[in-house]
Amino acid sequence: MKIAAGKTTDIPKGESRLIQAGDQAVLMFNLSDGFYATQPRCTHVFAPLKRGKILDDKCVQCPLHRAKFDIRTGEVDAWASFPPGVQLLNVVRGEKKLKTWPVEVDGDQLFIIVE
């Protein structure tokens, strides 16, 4: 099923926007090679990734504990590492990838594909 997710002009290149796609909150990214959609919260302790940094046109870094996720796949690039000592929490909160959704562009319209 395709869910309308805004317009291509809503998200400048190299930035992200929190959007509502149906009943799903989604973080939409505009990278150099297209649009991508991920869950909006880090899988470590659920910090909002909309305040995170986009690194190397590839990853989003959590603003709280600096976990990094590949925006295209959701895979963990680096797990939580800040502040020193957070690794103790990592024993309980093991690595978990972000949920992602395919994005379709039709003209200037964005759609998220959900099963």
Buried (B, 14 or more C-beta within 10 A) or exposed (E): EBBBBBEBEBBEEEEBBEBEBEEBEBBBBBBEEEBBBBBBBBBBBEBBBBEBEBEEEBBBBBBBBBBBBBBBBBBBBBBBEEEEEBEEEBEEBEEBBBBBBEBEEEEEEBBBEBE
